Each structure stands twice: as C-alpha cells, then as structure tokens.
C-alpha cells in the first residue's frame, strides 16, 4: 500500500517538474553552483552514485569490501616469543603502515615487540593465530 502511494507520488513529481539536467561533472544546468532550482531527490541520488563510481569504483561495484586480508602466519620462537611473519602483506592489503599495525596489535595484546631484520613482527609472549586474528 505504501509502495503504491510512493509510486504515484513519483509519477506526479516526474509529470509536474521538468528539470534541465545539465552536466554533473562540468557543473552546468541544474548542477551549476548558483542555480536556484531545487534538485529532485532521484537526481541527487543518481549524482551520488555517479560520483562514487568515479572516485571509488571498489565501493560502487559491490556493497562489501573487495579485498580479503590474509590470515596472520604465526609461529613460535622458543617459549616466550611469537612471530607474525606476514605483517608486510597484511599492512599492504589494509593500506596501512607496518608501524601503525604493529602499535595497534601490541596495544591490543598488552605486550611489547619489535620488527626484526626480515620484516617480521616479533611479539613477546605466547599468542595463537586466533588471538591476533580477533584483533
């Protein structure tokens, strides 16, 4: 019932309002900055998706993220150290710096650690892959 009324109102809006569309990208016609004409919601929504598709095609094509973060490769070194081997790959996929992820993980895990010469994160303490994935 509500959908039918909404369709009727949309039809009336289309019949009564003739809008000069213009060019969204160039800012002509109704999209001109100094234009005093009210822009219908449907046109603004179309402009939003048009701009989204231009600026960020990953989000426009699907409602979810288009990348998968690889699971952390964790191994133990001795009794008191855990090594997060693929931190560089995870950082690259997340579009973050290794330092950013390192600081976040160490704060969340409540421990200390450092990045070694092989660009692996060495964490003080025994942690399983699930502990790091949850963070």
DOZA-144625 format. One line per 4 residues: number of its first residue (from 1); their letters; for each residue x, y, z of C-alpha. Coordinates in steps of 0.25 Angstrom, whole numbers, plus 5000, padded with zeros to 4 digits. Example, Ala and Ser with C-alpha at 12.3 -4.5 7.8 and 13.67 -1.06 7.14 Angstrom:
BEGIN
1> AS> 5049/4982/5031 | 5055/4996/5029
// end
This chain:
BEGIN
1> XXXX> 5000/5000/5000 | 5011/5010/5004 | 5019/5006/4991 | 5007/5009/4982
5> XXXX> 5006/5022/4988 | 5020/5025/4987 | 5020/5021/4972 | 5008/5030/4970
9> XXXX> 5016/5042/4976 | 5028/5039/4968 | 5019/5039/4955 | 5013/5052/4959
13> XXXX> 5027/5058/4962 | 5032/5054/4948 | 5020/5060/4942 | 5020/5073/4948
17> XXXX> 5035/5076/4949 | 5043/5078/4936 | 5057/5079/4940 | 5069/5083/4931
21> XXXX> 5079/5073/4935 | 5092/5079/4930 | 5105/5072/4932 | 5109/5067/4946
25> XXXX> 5124/5067/4944 | 5125/5081/4938 | 5114/5087/4947 | 5105/5093/4936
29> XXXX> 5090/5093/4936 | 5083/5089/4949 | 5097/5086/4955 | 5102/5100/4953
33> XXXX> 5107/5105/4967 | 5098/5118/4966 | 5085/5111/4961 | 5073/5113/4970
37> XXXX> 5065/5102/4965 | 5062/5091/4975 | 5068/5077/4970 | 5059/5065/4972
41> XXXX> 5064/5054/4981 | 5065/5044/4970 | 5075/5053/4962 | 5083/5055/4974
45> XXXX> 5084/5040/4977 | 5088/5038/4963 | 5099/5048/4964 | 5104/5042/4977
49> XXXX> 5105/5028/4971 | 5112/5034/4959 | 5122/5042/4967 | 5124/5029/4976
53> XXXX> 5127/5021/4963 | 5137/5031/4958 | 5144/5033/4971 | 5144/5020/4978
57> XXXX> 5140/5009/4968 | 5142/4997/4978 | 5131/5002/4987 | 5121/5005/4975
61> XXXX> 5122/4991/4969 | 5119/4984/4982 | 5113/4986/4996 | 5125/4979/5002
65> XXXX> 5140/4981/5003 | 5146/4976/4990 | 5159/4971/4997 | 5162/4960/5007
69> XXXX> 5172/4961/5018 | 5181/4949/5018 | 5181/4941/5031 | 5193/4944/5040
73> XXXX> 5204/4934/5039 | 5209/4932/5054 | 5220/4923/5058 | 5227/4921/5072
77> XXXX> 5241/4924/5074 | 5245/4918/5087 | 5235/4918/5099 | 5233/4933/5100
81> XXXX> 5232/4939/5086 | 5222/4939/5075 | 5226/4943/5061 | 5215/4949/5052
85> XXXX> 5222/4946/5039 | 5213/4953/5028 | 5211/4966/5034 | 5216/4973/5022
89> XXXX> 5206/4967/5013 | 5195/4969/5023 | 5199/4984/5024 | 5199/4986/5009
93> XXXX> 5185/4980/5008 | 5180/4988/5019 | 5187/5001/5013 | 5193/5004/5026
97> XXXX> 5208/5005/5030 | 5214/4993/5037 | 5217/5003/5049 | 5202/5006/5050
101> XXXX> 5198/4991/5051 | 5210/4988/5060 | 5206/4999/5070 | 5191/4995/5069
105> XXXX> 5194/4980/5071 | 5204/4982/5083 | 5194/4991/5090 | 5182/4981/5088
109> XXXX> 5190/4969/5092 | 5196/4977/5104 | 5211/4973/5101 | 5223/4978/5095
113> XXXX> 5230/4974/5082 | 5238/4979/5070 | 5240/4977/5055 | 5253/4969/5052
117> XXXX> 5262/4970/5040 | 5253/4960/5032 | 5242/4970/5034 | 5234/4960/5043
121> XXXX> 5227/4965/5056 | 5234/4958/5068 | 5224/4959/5079 | 5228/4956/5094
125> XXXX> 5218/4945/5099 | 5211/4933/5094 | 5200/4936/5085 | 5192/4927/5075
129> XXXX> 5187/4931/5062 | 5173/4933/5067 | 5177/4944/5077 | 5184/4952/5066
133> XXX> 5172/4950/5056 | 5162/4955/5066 | 5170/4968/5068
// end
